[in-house]
Amino acid sequence: MRILFLLSIVLTLALPFTSYGVMPGVEWVQEDARWKLLGDVPKSLDQPGSDEHESASELMAKARIAQDKGNNWSALGLYDDVVDDYPNTVYAPEAHYQRGLIYTERHQFESASKEYNKIIRRYPEYPKFNQVIAGQYKIGELIQEGERPYYWGMIPGFRDYQTGLDVYENVVQNAPYSEYAPLALMNIALVANKDSKEEEAIDALDRLINNYPSSLLTPDAYLTLAETYSSLVQGPEYDQEATTQALGYYQDFMILYPDNAGVYSAEAGIYYMRETLAKSKFLLGDFYYKYRNNPRAALTFYNEAITVDPQSSVAAQAKEMTIKIRDGVKAPMTPVDWIFGRYKRPSEKEYLEQSEVDNLEDESFQIQSTEAFLETPGAYAEEDVGPDGTTQEYEGVAMPLEPFIGDPEFIDPIDDFEGEPEMVDPLLGEPFEEGIAEPYQAPGPTTPEQKAIDKMQDANAQDPNLPAGAQ
């Protein structure tokens, strides 16, 4: 998190020196008690000397004087008059910006964020764009640090982390290519985890990893994502989706950042996730062995427990159970078994059928590969009714020809073009005559023609005088 803190300081210091856009800025001159224009006003805005421009300038001066005296309530009203009455002047976005600063100071965080959003939507060429993003980011930081909102700037309220999440999200949406975007995503994850909103944390970290892979925060994002999934693990008795995800991200972190200081935390996480996953497999094996009289299924899960974490104590127990099963040792009778008898053991056929059903229901079997699809021909169905009324059905890849051979009305597709010039296959060329021992040689790398072409191409490739496209 030290990187996160340092990047925040660097960006905050750098932003005041960065400005762009065609709209001129305005600067408060304390000695003259007036706002000074820092450039030419574009023709699309009210020009200096016009009634609107001068009236807005006068209101802005009164508002800033009240603001400097600490009379924020009066300043907010005067700035609001500029925004409502003179939106087409260069002072309107500055009025929004000053209102955002005042609302932030008064801990009216939601109102401050709305003022900054109005600038971005209505005045995208405002030269203090970076300062606006910095202002939004500062609001998120204050909320993240536990600062309480104040209703009407006077009555303290409860901590509202959701507002902090929304503000950070605004930073990402408003300035996705700025250095603040990955910082905001990381902070979304931290705030969401603090507020027990793990799904939002996972979403933010996933976007950080995929959208900003070169960021200094990406290694921390991998590790935090693994830790977030790890926090969702409830134990070996429950669903292991979170365990599998956590294990995967821990391993990704180890592979991608082997020299990172977080490697030790990742190693510990891998150890506990493997242990939990192996224990889960072992418990499933116990269930089928002790309560379902299904040693074949139990053996499968015991072997999976050994594979997941072969060096663990769970793996040692699983090996003992596999030996028992192979030796034919039956599970102890449960009270239910004494009353109703043992659970019916599935036959080998039933087991295989159920395994096939399970495989088909598994997600990996839902996607049929292209090769498998092409290998499955379409079926041709034919029903033939004979003179005696009998019906003969046929289903296959094509209609059978055998019943038609010998029929005088049957046209053999091979002899269909007798008397017409025979078509020459463009690839195979002329058919060879009967009695010739060697068939026609199709064009390819072994023909003399192809060898000559290859030789010419090799010579051209060695010729430095030819352009690249001609080689």
N, C-alpha and C positions, 0 to 999 in steps of 0.2 A: 504493500500500500504506500510505501515511501515514494515509488515512481508516480503514483496518482497525485500525491501531495505536491511533488516538485513540478509536475506538468501543469497543475493548476496555477501555481505561483508564476511560472514562466509565461503562460498565456495571458494572465491578468496584467503583467507588466508590459507585455508586448503590444497589447491591443490599442492603447491610446495613440500609438504612433502609426496605426493602420487605418486608412480611410480611402474610400473609393466611391464613384458614382458622379452623375452630372448635377445632382441637386447640391447647391452650396450649403455649407454648414453655417451655423450662427454661434457666436462666442460672447459670453457675458463679460463686459468691461466694467469692473468694479468702480474705477475712478470716475467714469462718466455716467454710471448707473444706466447703461443702455446695452442693447444687444447689437453686436457688430456682424455684418455680413462678411463671409469669407470667400466670396466668389460672385460670379454673375448669376442673376436669377434667370432661369430659362423662360421662354415666352409662354410656356404652358401654365405658368404660375402668375399670381398677381405681382405686378412690377412695383419696385420702390417708387414712392410718390403717389401711388393710387390710394384711395381712401381705405380700402381693405388692408393693404400692407401697413399703412401708418397706424390704423386702429389696432391691428394685431400687435404691432411693435410696442405700442403704449401699454396694452394689457400685459404683454410678456414682461415688460420692465416692472410694472406694479407687482406681478406675481413673483418675480425673482427677489424683489426687495422684501416682500412678506416672507418668502421662503428663508432668506438669510436671517431674518429676525426670529425665526422659529415659529412663525404663525402659519403652520402647514395647512390648516383648514382653509384659511383665506386664499393661500396660494393655489390649493387644489381647485377652488372655485374659479379663480381667474384663468388658470390654465385650461379649465374645462370650457370657459367662454371662448377662448381662442380656437379650441378644437371644434366646437359646435358652430361658431359664427364665421370663422375664417379658415376653413379646411384647405383652401387652395393657395395658402401662403407658405413660405418657407418656415414659418414659425410653428405650424401645426404639428409636424412630427417631433419638433423639439419640445413642444408642450406635452405630448404623449410621453416622451422620454423623461422629462422632469417629474411628471406624475408617477411614472414607474419608480423613480428613485425615492420619492416621498412615501409612496405606499410600502416600499420595501423597508424603509426606515421605521415606519409605523407598524410593521409586522402584518400588514394586510397583503399577504403573499399572493393570494388568488387574484386580487385586483391589480397588483403590480404586474403579474404575468399577462393579464389581459391587455394592459397598456402596451407592453412590448410586442404582443402578437398583432395589435392594431397597426403598429409601425411597419411590421414586416408585410402585412397584407396590403396596406393602403399606400405605403411609401417605400417600396423596395429599393429605391435609389438613395435613400437617406444615408449620408456619409458616415454616420456613427453605427452602421450595421453591426460591426464587431462588438462595440460596446453594448448594444442591445442584447446580443447573444451572451455576452459576459454577465449582463444584469440578470438574465434568466437563469444562467448557471449558478449565480450567487444565491438566488432564491432557493434553488434546489439544495445547495450546500447548507444554508441556514436550517431548512427543514430537516435535512439529514442529520445535522448536529443536535437536533432535539429542540430547536426554538419553537415556541408556541405561537400560533396565530392570535391576533388581537382583533376582536370584532369592533368595527368603527374606530380602530386604532386605540381603544381604551380598555376593553374588557378581554382578559386573557381567555383563550379557549383550550381545548384539548389538542394534543399533538396530532397532526393530520399528515401521515406519511403518503397517503394517496395523492395529495396535492403535490408533494415532492416528486412522485413518480410521473405525474402529468407534466410538471414543469420540465423535468429532464427529457421526457419524450418530445416536448416542444423543441428543445434544443436540437435533438437528433433530426426531427422533421424539418426545422427551419434552416439548419446549417449542416447537412449530412456530410459535406466535404471538409468541414473545419476540424481542427484538432480537438474541439470540444465534443464532437460526436462520440468517439470511443470512450472518452471520459464519462460522458453522460450515461452511456450504456452500462459501463461498469458500475456506476453509482446506482442505476436502476436495479441492478442485480443485488447490490449490497442492501439497499433500502427495502427491496421486496423480501429478501431473506429475513431482515429484521422484523418485517411486518407479517411474517409467515405466509408469504405469497410466492411459494417456490416456483409455480408455473410461470409467473411473470419474470422471475429471475432467470429461469432456464431460457426463456425466449430472448431476453436481452443478451445473455452471454452467447447464445447461438448466433445472433446477428453480429455481435462483436467479432466472433471468430471467423464468420464467413464474409463479412463486408469489410473488415479491417485486419486482414491477416498479417500485415506488416507493422501493426501498431506495437508499441512497447508494452501494452496491456494484454496482448493476446496470450502470452504464457500464463499470466494470472487468470485470464478468462478460462482457459482449459482446466486449471487446477480448481478454480472456484466452481466451475460447472460440475466437475467430478464430486466435489465436496457437497454441492447442493443435492445431487442425486443420492449421495451417500446418506444425507440427512433424512431422506425419504424411506430408507430401508428400515423396515419394522422388525426384521428378524427372519430366521430361516423358515419359520412356520408360515410366512406370508408370501405373496407374489414377489418374484425376483426380478421383475423388469427394471426397477430402479437399481438393483444390485448389478445387473448386467451393464446398464448404461454407465454407472459410476466406474466399474472396472474398465470399460472401454476407454473412457476419457482419462483415467489415470495412466493407462498404458500408452495412449496417444501422447500424453504429456511427457512420459519417460522417453519415448522415441524421438519426439520433435525437439525437446529441450533437455538433453542429458546433462548439461552443465549448469542448469538453473538451480538456485538454492532450494527450490521447492521439491527437488527430487526425493528428499528424505520423507517429506509428507506424503508424496505419491507412493513411495514404497510401502509406507505404513498402511495407506488406503488400500493398495492392492492386496496386502496380506489379509486385512479384515474382510474385504469383499470376497476374496477367494474362499476364505474360511466359512463365511456365511452361505455362499452359493453351494459349497461342498456339503455343508450341514443340511441344506435344504434338499439336495439330491438324496442324501442318506436317509432323511426322514421319509421321503417318498418311497424309498426302497423298503423301509420298515413297515410302512403302511401296507404295501402290496404283499409283503412277506407274512406279517402278523395278522392282518385283518381281512385280506382278500384271497389268501391261499393261492397266490399267483407268483411262484418263485421265479418264473421267467421274466416278468416285468420287474420284480425286485432286483434281479441280477443286473438288468439294464441300468437301473438308477444307481446301484452300488458302484458299478463300473464308471458311471459318469462322475460320481463323487471322487473316485480315485483319480480320474483324468483332470478334474478341475484343480485339485490341490494335492498332488501325489505325496508331498512331504508332511502333510498335516496328520494330527491324531485321528481326525475323521476318516482319512484315507486308510489308516491302519485298521480302524473298526470295520470299514467297508470291506477290506480284504478278508477279514475274519468271517464276515457274513457270506461272502462269495464262496469261501471254502465250505461252510456249512451247507449252503444250497447245493453245491456240486456233490457233496457227500450224501445228499438225500435227507438231511436233518429237517424235520418238520418244525414249524413254529409252535410254541406252547399254546394249548387250548385256552381261549378266552372264555369268560362267563357266558357270553352269547353263544360261543361254539358248543359249550356243554349243554345248553338248552335246545338250540336249533340245529346243531351239527355244524361242521366246518363249511365255510363258503365254498360253493362249487368251483373247483379248479377248471379254468377254460382249457379246452383241448387245443392241440397244436393248430388245427385248422381255424378254430375260433380266434386264437391269438393272432394268427397271420392275417385273418380278415380284419380284425379290429386294428391291427397295426397299419394295414393298407388304408383303412378309413381315416385313421389319425393322420397319416401322411398326406392324404388328399385334403384334409381340413387345414393342414398346416399352411401358413402363408407362403412358404417357399415353394409349395406345390401348386399354388393357385396361378402362377405365371407360367404359361406354356411356352417353351422355347420355340424359336422360329424353325429350327431344324426338326423338332418333333412335330410341329404343325405341318410342315411340308411332307414329312414321311407318312402322314395320315391321309390317304386318298379319299376323295369324295365317293360316296356309294351310289351305284346305279341300280335302281329297282325295276323289275320287269315282271309282269303277270301275263301268262299265256293261257288262253282258254281253248282247249282242244275240241274237236268235232263231237266227242262223246260227252262234253260238258265238264270234263276234268280240268282242274286249274293247276298250273305249274308256275311256281314263283322262283324268281332268281334275283339275287342281290350281290353286287360286286362292283369292281371299278369300271366295268364297261359291259356293254351288251354282248352275250356269247354269240360266236359265229357258227358253232358246230351244228345247230339245228337247221341252218340255212344252206350249208354246203350240199351241193347236189340238186338244189332247187333251181330250175331253169330260169326263174324270174329273179334269182339272186345275182346281183352285180358284185363281182369281186373288186374291192377297192384297188387291188394291185393291178388288175387288167383293165381298169376303167378308162385308161388313156391310150388304148391300143390304136395304132394308126396315126397318132398325133406325135409331133416331135417330142422326144423325151427331154424332160427338164434336167439340166445339169446342176448338181449341187455346187454352189459357189465355193464351198470349203473343200469338198472332196474331189471336185473336178470330174473328168470323164470316167465312167465306170470301166474297169479293166475287162478285157475279153476272156472268155472261157479258155482254159488251157494255159494261160499265162501264170507262171508260178508266183510272181511277186505282185501284190496289189499296188494300187496307186498310192504314192506317198504324199500325205497331206502337207501343206505348207507348214513349216515349223523350224526349229533351230537346227535340225539335222539335214535340211535340204541344201543343195548347192546355191539356190537363189538366196535363201536366208543367210547362209554363210557369207555370201558376197555383200549383202546389206550390212551384216554385223561388222565385216572388215572395213567397209567404207565409213560407218559410224565411228569406229574406233580411231580411224585416221583423222576424221574431223575433230574428234575430241582432243587429239594431241596437237592440232594446228592452232597456234596462238593468234593467228591473223584473222580467224573467223570470230564473229561476235558470238556471245553466249547463246543467243536464240537459234543460231545456225549450226551449233555443234551437235 
